[in-house]
């Protein structure tokens, strides 16, 4: 059970990091884009 829980926590943390990185990437793109 602990192994599964740790794996799920790692996946969740990775997903959150990816979302944060995507948000940081989108901000400069919106500023640079004329749209």
Beta strands, then each sheet from edge to edge (+ up, - down):
end
